[in-house]
């Protein structure tokens, strides 16, 4: 089994996230892409992040129509910071025969050395750098060259559609009373309105 793991704050999840995940599922021959909403992100300490239960519900609503997508609440149930190394370790226990591919933006890939426990992290999955149009892909080769062969993470690169949608901008739009229709799935837009999120 080839399993894609797609972590993120998803505050809110939008059509760009879904398009990237589907591109990865098809192009990499993944049996499933599992969305893992972050519980407490160590990378966003001090930022106001929407309650985990709301973000989890939005991800469930957004992915419900695709049988190739699944949602895991592992990180939102965990107390304390959500470290990817712990999440991947849990997946290796749960799916010992699976080939795990962790999907992340190319800008995040070149910061992996700053994540929790890089030596252990690198051994748990293949990292898929999602490259948007215009991003200098040569940065990845330069970053990899800075690692000794025995400590070098397994990395694949995948060029993905350049949908310029940012969760930060969506939150601003909702707060300003502007429309986010066609930027997020309708079910997510309805949840945002129902819960009064970002107002």
MARFI-892744 format. One record per atom (N, C-alpha, C): residue in one letter; x, y, z; residue number from 1. Coordinates in Angstrom, 2 decimals. Layout:
% residues N
   res         u         v         w     n
     A         X         Y         Z   NUM
...
This chain:
% residues 199
   res         u         v         w     n
     X      0.84     -1.19      0.00     1
     X      0.00      0.00      0.00     1
     X      0.88      1.25      0.00     1
     X      0.50      2.20     -0.86     2
     X      1.18      3.50     -0.88     2
     X      0.23      4.53     -0.28     2
     X      0.67      5.10      0.85     3
     X     -0.20      5.97      1.62     3
     X      0.39      7.37      1.66     3
     X     -0.37      8.35      1.22     4
     X      0.05      9.74      1.31     4
     X     -0.45     10.35      2.61     4
     X      0.41     11.03      3.33     5
     X      0.03     11.71      4.57     5
     X      0.13     13.21      4.30     5
     X     -0.97     13.92      4.49     6
     X     -1.01     15.35      4.20     6
     X     -1.39     16.08      5.49     6
     X     -0.39     16.60      6.18     7
     X     -0.62     17.33      7.42     7
     X     -0.75     18.82      7.17     7
     X     -1.37     19.50      8.11     8
     X     -1.49     20.94      7.98     8
     X     -2.48     21.50      8.98     8
     X     -2.46     22.81      9.13     9
     X     -3.40     23.45     10.03     9
     X     -4.81     23.45      9.43     9
     X     -4.90     23.66      8.10    10
     X     -6.17     23.67      7.38    10
     X     -7.16     24.63      8.05    10
     X     -6.77     25.91      8.07    11
     X     -7.54     26.91      8.82    11
     X     -7.92     28.10      7.93    11
     X     -8.84     27.89      6.95    12
     X     -9.58     26.67      6.64    12
     X     -8.94     25.90      5.49    12
     X     -9.39     24.66      5.31    13
     X     -9.02     23.89      4.13    13
     X     -9.67     24.56      2.92    13
     X     -8.98     24.54      1.77    14
     X     -9.53     25.19      0.58    14
     X     -9.28     24.34     -0.66    14
     X     -9.74     24.84     -1.80    15
     X     -9.67     24.06     -3.04    15
     X     -8.23     23.81     -3.48    15
     X     -7.31     24.70     -3.11    16
     X     -5.91     24.48     -3.43    16
     X     -5.38     23.23     -2.75    16
     X     -5.71     23.05     -1.47    17
     X     -5.30     21.84     -0.75    17
     X     -5.83     20.59     -1.45    17
     X     -7.10     20.63     -1.83    18
     X     -7.74     19.45     -2.43    18
     X     -7.14     19.14     -3.80    18
     X     -6.87     20.17     -4.58    19
     X     -6.28     19.96     -5.92    19
     X     -4.89     19.35     -5.81    19
     X     -4.09     19.82     -4.86    20
     X     -2.75     19.29     -4.65    20
     X     -2.80     17.83     -4.21    20
     X     -3.71     17.53     -3.28    21
     X     -3.82     16.17     -2.78    21
     X     -4.25     15.21     -3.88    21
     X     -5.17     15.64     -4.73    22
     X     -5.63     14.77     -5.82    22
     X     -4.53     14.57     -6.85    22
     X     -3.79     15.63     -7.13    23
     X     -2.66     15.51     -8.06    23
     X     -1.65     14.50     -7.54    23
     X     -1.34     14.57     -6.26    24
     X     -0.40     13.63     -5.66    24
     X     -0.95     12.21     -5.69    24
     X     -2.22     12.06     -5.38    25
     X     -2.83     10.72     -5.36    25
     X     -2.72     10.05     -6.73    25
     X     -3.03     10.81     -7.77    26
     X     -3.03     10.25     -9.12    26
     X     -1.60     10.05     -9.64    26
     X     -0.79     11.08     -9.55    27
     X      0.55     11.05    -10.15    27
     X      1.50     10.09     -9.43    27
     X      1.31      9.92     -8.12    28
     X      2.20      9.05     -7.35    28
     X      1.63      7.66     -7.12    28
     X      0.44      7.42     -7.67    29
     X     -0.17      6.10     -7.52    29
     X     -0.49      5.76     -6.07    29
     X     -1.01      6.73     -5.33    30
     X     -1.30      6.51     -3.92    30
     X     -2.65      5.81     -3.78    30
     X     -2.71      4.86     -2.86    31
     X     -3.99      4.20     -2.58    31
     X     -4.93      5.15     -1.84    31
     X     -4.36      6.04     -1.07    32
     X     -5.17      6.98     -0.29    32
     X     -4.31      8.15      0.14    32
     X     -4.93      9.32      0.22    33
     X     -4.28     10.48      0.85    33
     X     -5.01     10.72      2.17    33
     X     -4.28     10.66      3.27    34
     X     -4.86     10.86      4.59    34
     X     -4.55     12.29      5.06    34
     X     -5.59     13.07      5.26    35
     X     -5.45     14.43      5.77    35
     X     -5.35     14.35      7.29    35
     X     -4.32     14.99      7.85    36
     X     -4.10     14.97      9.30    36
     X     -4.05     16.41      9.80    36
     X     -5.20     16.95     10.22    37
     X     -5.19     18.32     10.76    37
     X     -4.34     18.41     12.02    37
     X     -3.53     19.45     12.11    38
     X     -2.67     19.67     13.26    38
     X     -3.49     19.97     14.50    38
     X     -3.03     19.45     15.63    39
     X     -3.65     19.80     16.90    39
     X     -3.10     21.13     17.36    39
     X     -1.93     21.10     17.99    40
     X     -1.22     22.32     18.41    40
     X      0.06     22.39     17.60    40
     X      0.12     23.33     16.67    41
     X      1.28     23.42     15.78    41
     X      2.46     24.10     16.47    41
     X      3.61     23.41     16.54    42
     X      4.79     24.06     17.12    42
     X      5.33     25.17     16.23    42
     X      4.90     25.18     14.96    43
     X      5.38     26.20     14.02    43
     X      4.51     27.46     14.04    43
     X      3.37     27.41     14.77    44
     X      2.47     28.56     14.80    44
     X      2.17     28.98     16.24    44
     X      3.18     28.81     17.09    45
     X      3.02     29.18     18.50    45
     X      2.71     30.67     18.61    45
     X      1.72     30.99     19.40    46
     X      1.36     32.39     19.61    46
     X      0.37     32.93     18.60    46
     X      0.12     32.19     17.52    47
     X     -0.85     32.62     16.53    47
     X     -2.23     32.13     16.93    47
     X     -3.25     32.90     16.63    48
     X     -4.61     32.47     16.92    48
     X     -5.07     31.46     15.89    48
     X     -5.15     30.20     16.30    49
     X     -5.57     29.14     15.40    49
     X     -6.96     28.68     15.81    49
     X     -7.83     28.47     14.84    50
     X     -9.20     28.04     15.09    50
     X     -9.21     26.71     15.84    50
     X    -10.22     26.50     16.67    51
     X    -10.33     25.28     17.46    51
     X    -10.18     24.04     16.58    51
     X     -9.48     23.05     17.11    52
     X     -9.20     21.82     16.36    52
     X    -10.48     21.14     15.89    52
     X    -11.51     21.15     16.71    53
     X    -12.76     20.47     16.34    53
     X    -13.37     21.10     15.09    53
     X    -13.30     22.42     14.97    54
     X    -13.84     23.10     13.78    54
     X    -12.99     22.79     12.55    54
     X    -11.68     22.82     12.70    55
     X    -10.81     22.54     11.56    55
     X    -10.97     21.10     11.09    55
     X    -11.09     20.19     12.04    56
     X    -11.29     18.78     11.71    56
     X    -12.60     18.59     10.96    56
     X    -13.66     19.23     11.42    57
     X    -14.96     19.12     10.75    57
     X    -14.91     19.68      9.33    57
     X    -14.20     20.80      9.16    58
     X    -14.09     21.37      7.81    58
     X    -13.35     20.43      6.88    58
     X    -12.30     19.77      7.37    59
     X    -11.55     18.83      6.54    59
     X    -12.44     17.62      6.19    59
     X    -13.19     17.14      7.16    60
     X    -14.09     16.01      6.88    60
     X    -15.11     16.37      5.81    60
     X    -15.67     17.56      5.92    61
     X    -16.65     18.01      4.94    61
     X    -16.03     18.18      3.55    61
     X    -14.82     18.73      3.52    62
     X    -14.16     19.00      2.25    62
     X    -13.79     17.73      1.50    62
     X    -13.44     16.68      2.22    63
     X    -12.92     15.46      1.60    63
     X    -13.98     14.38      1.42    63
     X    -15.18     14.61      1.91    64
     X    -16.20     13.56      1.96    64
     X    -16.55     12.97      0.59    64
     X    -16.43     13.75     -0.47    65
     X    -16.85     13.25     -1.78    65
     X    -15.80     12.47     -2.54    65
     X    -14.61     12.29     -1.97    66
     X    -13.54     11.60     -2.70    66
     X    -13.17     10.31     -1.97    66
     X    -13.45      9.15     -2.56    67
     X    -13.12      7.88     -1.89    67
     X    -11.62      7.65     -1.75    67
     X    -10.82      8.44     -2.45    68
     X     -9.36      8.33     -2.34    68
     X     -8.78      9.18     -1.23    68
     X     -9.65      9.88     -0.51    69
     X     -9.23     10.72      0.61    69
     X     -9.76     10.13      1.92    69
     X     -9.00     10.33      2.99    70
     X     -9.44      9.96      4.34    70
     X     -8.97     11.04      5.29    70
     X     -9.52     11.05      6.49    71
     X     -9.17     12.04      7.51    71
     X     -8.82     11.30      8.79    71
     X     -7.73     11.71      9.45    72
     X     -7.32     11.10     10.70    72
     X     -7.23     12.18     11.78    72
     X     -7.84     11.92     12.92    73
     X     -7.85     12.91     14.00    73
     X     -6.76     12.68     15.04    73
     X     -5.74     11.91     14.65    74
     X     -4.65     11.56     15.55    74
     X     -4.05     12.78     16.26    74
     X     -3.73     13.83     15.50    75
     X     -3.06     14.99     16.09    75
     X     -4.02     15.85     16.92    75
     X     -5.28     15.93     16.50    76
     X     -6.21     16.76     17.26    76
     X     -6.58     16.10     18.59    76
     X     -6.38     14.79     18.71    77
     X     -6.63     14.09     19.98    77
     X     -5.42     14.13     20.91    77
     X     -4.25     14.43     20.36    78
     X     -3.02     14.42     21.14    78
     X     -2.89     15.68     21.98    78
     X     -2.39     15.54     23.19    79
     X     -2.13     16.71     24.02    79
     X     -0.71     17.22     23.72    79
     X     -0.53     18.51     23.86    80
     X      0.78     19.09     23.59    80
     X      1.00     19.31     22.11    80
     X      2.19     19.79     21.74    81
     X      2.50     20.09     20.34    81
     X      2.40     18.86     19.44    81
     X      1.97     19.10     18.19    82
     X      1.86     18.04     17.20    82
     X      3.16     17.95     16.41    82
     X      3.97     16.95     16.72    83
     X      5.22     16.77     15.99    83
     X      5.03     15.71     14.92    83
     X      5.44     16.03     13.70    84
     X      5.27     15.12     12.57    84
     X      5.97     13.80     12.82    84
     X      7.10     13.82     13.50    85
     X      7.83     12.58     13.75    85
     X      6.97     11.61     14.56    85
     X      6.19     12.11     15.50    86
     X      5.32     11.25     16.30    86
     X      4.16     10.71     15.46    86
     X      3.64     11.56     14.59    87
     X      2.54     11.14     13.72    87
     X      2.99     10.04     12.77    87
     X      4.14     10.23     12.14    88
     X      4.64      9.22     11.21    88
     X      4.99      7.93     11.94    88
     X      5.52      8.04     13.15    89
     X      5.82      6.83     13.93    89
     X      4.54      6.06     14.21    89
     X      3.45      6.77     14.51    90
     X      2.17      6.11     14.76    90
     X      1.65      5.42     13.50    90
     X      1.84      6.05     12.35    91
     X      1.39      5.45     11.09    91
     X      2.21      4.20     10.74    91
     X      3.50      4.21     11.07    92
     X      4.32      3.02     10.78    92
     X      3.89      1.84     11.63    92
     X      3.41      2.11     12.84    93
     X      2.89      1.04     13.70    93
     X      1.56      0.54     13.17    93
     X      0.73      1.47     12.77    94
     X     -0.62      1.12     12.31    94
     X     -0.59      0.42     10.95    94
     X      0.32      0.85     10.08    95
     X      0.41      0.27      8.72    95
     X      1.85     -0.18      8.48    95
     X      2.28     -1.26      9.11    96
     X      3.69     -1.66      9.04    96
     X      4.17     -2.02      7.64    96
     X      3.27     -2.42      6.75    97
     X      3.67     -2.80      5.40    97
     X      3.52     -1.66      4.39    97
     X      3.02     -0.51      4.84    98
     X      2.74      0.59      3.91    98
     X      3.99      1.38      3.56    98
     X      3.99      1.90      2.35    99
     X      5.01      2.84      1.90    99
     X      4.44      4.23      2.18    99
     X      5.01      4.93      3.17   100
     X      4.48      6.22      3.59   100
     X      5.16      7.36      2.84   100
     X      4.35      8.24      2.27   101
     X      4.84      9.42      1.58   101
     X      4.22     10.64      2.24   101
     X      5.07     11.50      2.78   102
     X      4.58     12.69      3.48   102
     X      4.58     13.87      2.53   102
     X      3.41     14.46      2.31   103
     X      3.26     15.57      1.37   103
     X      3.45     16.90      2.08   103
     X      4.29     17.74      1.52   104
     X      4.49     19.06      2.11   104
     X      4.98     20.04      1.05   104
     X      4.77     21.30      1.31   105
     X      5.22     22.33      0.37   105
     X      6.73     22.34      0.26   105
     X      7.23     22.71     -0.90   106
     X      8.67     22.71     -1.12   106
     X      9.37     23.68     -0.17   106
     X      8.70     24.78      0.21   107
     X      9.31     25.72      1.15   107
     X      9.45     25.09      2.53   107
     X      8.51     24.22      2.90   108
     X      8.60     23.51      4.18   108
     X      9.67     22.42      4.14   108
     X      9.82     21.79      2.98   109
     X     10.81     20.72      2.87   109
     X     12.21     21.21      3.25   109
     X     12.58     22.38      2.74   110
     X     13.94     22.87      2.98   110
     X     14.11     23.41      4.40   110
     X     13.06     23.31      5.22   111
     X     13.14     23.68      6.63   111
     X     13.03     22.46      7.54   111
     X     13.05     21.26      6.96   112
     X     12.86     20.05      7.76   112
     X     13.89     19.89      8.87   112
     X     15.09     20.44      8.67   113
     X     16.12     20.33      9.70   113
     X     15.73     21.05     10.99   113
     X     14.76     21.97     10.90   114
     X     14.32     22.70     12.10   114
     X     13.17     21.99     12.80   114
     X     12.65     20.91     12.20   115
     X     11.54     20.19     12.81   115
     X     12.06     19.31     13.94   115
     X     11.15     18.77     14.71   116
     X     11.50     17.96     15.87   116
     X     12.16     16.64     15.46   116
     X     13.35     16.36     16.00   117
     X     14.06     15.09     15.84   117
     X     14.28     14.70     14.37   117
     X     14.97     15.55     13.59   118
     X     15.18     15.26     12.16   118
     X     15.77     13.88     11.85   118
     X     16.79     13.40     12.57   119
     X     17.35     12.10     12.20   119
     X     16.31     10.98     12.21   119
     X     15.46     10.98     13.22   120
     X     14.40      9.96     13.29   120
     X     13.32     10.23     12.25   120
     X     12.97     11.50     12.09   121
     X     11.94     11.91     11.13   121
     X     12.29     11.44      9.72   121
     X     13.55     11.65      9.31   122
     X     13.96     11.34      7.95   122
     X     13.82      9.84      7.62   122
     X     13.90      9.00      8.64   123
     X     13.84      7.56      8.39   123
     X     12.45      6.98      8.33   123
     X     11.43      7.80      8.59   124
     X     10.07      7.26      8.72   124
     X      9.24      7.31      7.45   124
     X      9.62      8.14      6.48   125
     X      8.79      8.29      5.28   125
     X      9.62      8.86      4.15   125
     X      9.05      8.80      2.97   126
     X      9.58      9.55      1.83   126
     X      8.86     10.89      1.82   126
     X      9.60     11.97      1.64   127
     X      9.01     13.30      1.67   127
     X      8.78     13.78      0.23   127
     X      7.56     14.20     -0.03   128
     X      7.19     14.65     -1.37   128
     X      7.08     16.16     -1.36   128
     X      8.00     16.82     -2.04   129
     X      8.01     18.28     -2.13   129
     X      7.04     18.71     -3.23   129
     X      6.00     19.42     -2.83   130
     X      4.99     19.90     -3.77   130
     X      5.44     21.26     -4.29   130
     X      5.80     21.31     -5.56   131
     X      6.41     22.51     -6.14   131
     X      5.38     23.27     -6.98   131
     X      5.11     24.48     -6.56   132
     X      4.18     25.33     -7.31   132
     X      4.95     26.06     -8.41   132
     X      4.25     26.49     -9.47   133
     X      4.91     27.21    -10.56   133
     X      5.70     28.42    -10.04   133
     X      6.92     28.55    -10.55   134
     X      7.74     29.70    -10.18   134
     X      8.66     29.47     -9.01   134
     X      8.45     28.37     -8.26   135
     X      9.33     28.12     -7.11   135
     X     10.63     27.51     -7.61   135
     X     11.78     28.01     -7.16   136
     X     13.08     27.53     -7.68   136
     X     13.42     26.12     -7.19   136
     X     13.11     25.13     -8.01   137
     X     13.29     23.73     -7.61   137
     X     14.75     23.37     -7.31   137
     X     15.69     24.14     -7.84   138
     X     17.11     23.84     -7.59   138
     X     17.46     24.01     -6.11   138
     X     16.63     24.70     -5.37   139
     X     16.87     24.85     -3.93   139
     X     16.83     23.49     -3.22   139
     X     16.01     22.59     -3.73   140
     X     15.90     21.26     -3.11   140
     X     17.19     20.49     -3.26   140
     X     17.74     20.50     -4.48   141
     X     19.01     19.79     -4.71   141
     X     20.12     20.37     -3.83   141
     X     20.14     21.69     -3.69   142
     X     21.16     22.33     -2.86   142
     X     20.98     21.94     -1.40   142
     X     19.73     21.87     -0.95   143
     X     19.46     21.49      0.44   143
     X     19.86     20.04      0.69   143
     X     19.53     19.17     -0.23   144
     X     19.89     17.76     -0.07   144
     X     21.40     17.57     -0.07   144
     X     22.10     18.34     -0.88   145
     X     23.55     18.22     -0.96   145
     X     24.22     18.58      0.36   145
     X     23.52     19.31      1.21   146
     X     24.07     19.68      2.50   146
     X     23.97     18.59      3.55   146
     X     23.44     17.43      3.17   147
     X     23.30     16.30      4.10   147
     X     24.22     15.17      3.67   147
     X     24.90     14.58      4.64   148
     X     25.71     13.40      4.34   148
     X     24.79     12.29      3.83   148
     X     25.27     11.45      2.89   149
     X     24.41     10.41      2.30   149
     X     23.67      9.56      3.33   149
     X     24.34      9.24      4.43   150
     X     23.70      8.38      5.43   150
     X     22.62      9.10      6.24   150
     X     22.60     10.44      6.17   151
     X     21.60     11.23      6.91   151
     X     20.66     11.98      5.98   151
     X     20.66     11.61      4.72   152
     X     19.88     12.35      3.72   152
     X     18.46     11.79      3.64   152
     X     17.45     12.64      3.75   153
     X     16.07     12.15      3.64   153
     X     15.76     11.69      2.22   153
     X     14.80     10.78      2.12   154
     X     14.31     10.34      0.80   154
     X     13.31     11.39      0.32   154
     X     13.56     11.96     -0.85   155
     X     12.74     13.06     -1.34   155
     X     12.30     12.81     -2.77   155
     X     11.02     13.03     -3.03   156
     X     10.47     13.08     -4.37   156
     X      9.97     14.50     -4.61   156
     X      9.97     14.93     -5.85   157
     X      9.41     16.25     -6.17   157
     X      8.20     16.06     -7.08   157
     X      7.22     16.90     -6.90   158
     X      6.01     16.83     -7.71   158
     X      5.53     18.25     -8.00   158
     X      5.46     18.57     -9.28   159
     X      4.94     19.89     -9.66   159
     X      3.42     19.83     -9.60   159
     X      2.83     20.83     -8.94   160
     X      1.40     20.82     -8.70   160
     X      0.76     22.09     -9.25   160
     X     -0.57     22.07     -9.43   161
     X     -1.25     23.26     -9.96   161
     X     -1.00     24.48     -9.08   161
     X     -0.84     25.61     -9.72   162
     X     -0.54     26.84     -8.98   162
     X     -1.79     27.63     -8.63   162
     X     -2.65     27.05     -7.81   163
     X     -3.83     27.76     -7.36   163
     X     -3.43     28.71     -6.23   163
     X     -3.51     29.99     -6.49   164
     X     -3.04     30.98     -5.52   164
     X     -4.14     31.27     -4.50   164
     X     -4.33     30.31     -3.61   165
     X     -5.31     30.47     -2.53   165
     X     -4.55     30.28     -1.22   165
     X     -4.73     31.19     -0.29   166
     X     -4.06     31.09      1.01   166
     X     -5.10     31.16      2.12   166
     X     -4.96     30.27      3.10   167
     X     -5.90     30.26      4.22   167
     X     -5.93     31.61      4.92   167
     X     -4.77     32.25      5.05   168
     X     -4.69     33.56      5.72   168
     X     -5.59     34.57      5.00   168
     X     -5.55     34.56      3.67   169
     X     -6.38     35.49      2.89   169
     X     -7.85     35.14      3.03   169
     X     -8.17     33.85      3.09   170
     X     -9.57     33.45      3.25   170
     X    -10.12     33.94      4.59   170
     X     -9.32     33.82      5.64   171
     X     -9.76     34.32      6.96   171
     X    -10.01     35.82      6.90   171
     X     -9.12     36.53      6.21   172
     X     -9.29     37.98      6.08   172
     X    -10.56     38.31      5.31   172
     X    -10.81     37.57      4.22   173
     X    -11.99     37.82      3.39   173
     X    -13.27     37.62      4.19   173
     X    -13.32     36.51      4.94   174
     X    -14.52     36.24      5.75   174
     X    -14.70     37.36      6.78   174
     X    -13.61     37.75      7.43   175
     X    -13.67     38.80      8.43   175
     X    -14.14     40.12      7.87   175
     X    -13.86     40.36      6.58   176
     X    -14.25     41.61      5.93   176
     X    -15.62     41.50      5.26   176
     X    -16.27     40.34      5.42   177
     X    -17.59     40.16      4.82   177
     X    -17.55     39.87      3.33   177
     X    -16.38     39.47      2.82   178
     X    -16.25     39.17      1.39   178
     X    -16.56     37.69      1.13   178
     X    -16.84     37.37     -0.10   179
     X    -17.21     36.00     -0.47   179
     X    -15.98     35.09     -0.58   179
     X    -16.15     33.85     -0.14   180
     X    -15.12     32.83     -0.36   180
     X    -15.69     31.70     -1.21   180
     X    -16.80     31.96     -1.85   181
     X    -17.40     30.97     -2.74   181
     X    -16.43     30.67     -3.88   181
     X    -16.35     29.40     -4.25   182
     X    -15.43     28.89     -5.28   182
     X    -13.97     28.89     -4.84   182
     X    -13.71     29.26     -3.59   183
     X    -12.36     29.16     -3.03   183
     X    -12.28     28.03     -2.01   183
     X    -13.41     27.75     -1.37   184
     X    -13.53     26.61     -0.46   184
     X    -14.75     25.81     -0.90   184
     X    -14.80     24.51     -0.56   185
     X    -16.01     23.73     -0.88   185
     X    -17.23     24.35     -0.20   185
     X    -18.39     24.18     -0.82   186
     X    -19.62     24.76     -0.27   186
     X    -19.87     24.30      1.16   186
     X    -19.59     23.01      1.43   187
     X    -19.84     22.47      2.77   187
     X    -18.96     23.15      3.82   187
     X    -17.76     23.55      3.41   188
     X    -16.86     24.27      4.32   188
     X    -17.36     25.70      4.50   188
     X    -17.77     26.32      3.43   189
     X    -18.30     27.69      3.51   189
     X    -19.51     27.73      4.44   189
     X    -20.37     26.72      4.33   190
     X    -21.56     26.67      5.19   190
     X    -21.18     26.50      6.66   190
     X    -20.13     25.69      6.93   191
     X    -19.70     25.49      8.31   191
     X    -19.12     26.77      8.90   191
     X    -18.35     27.49      8.08   192
     X    -17.77     28.76      8.53   192
     X    -18.88     29.73      8.93   192
     X    -19.93     29.81      8.07   193
     X    -21.04     30.71      8.37   193
     X    -21.82     30.25      9.59   193
     X    -22.07     28.95      9.68   194
     X    -22.85     28.39     10.78   194
     X    -22.18     28.62     12.13   194
     X    -20.86     28.49     12.13   195
     X    -20.09     28.61     13.38   195
     X    -19.59     30.03     13.65   195
     X    -19.78     30.90     12.67   196
     X    -19.31     32.28     12.85   196
     X    -17.79     32.38     12.89   196
     X    -17.11     31.49     12.16   197
     X    -15.65     31.48     12.17   197
     X    -15.09     32.67     11.39   197
     X    -13.99     33.21     11.87   198
     X    -13.22     34.26     11.20   198
     X    -13.94     35.61     11.15   198
     X    -15.11     35.70     11.75   199
     X    -15.87     36.96     11.68   199
     X    -15.22     38.02     12.57   199
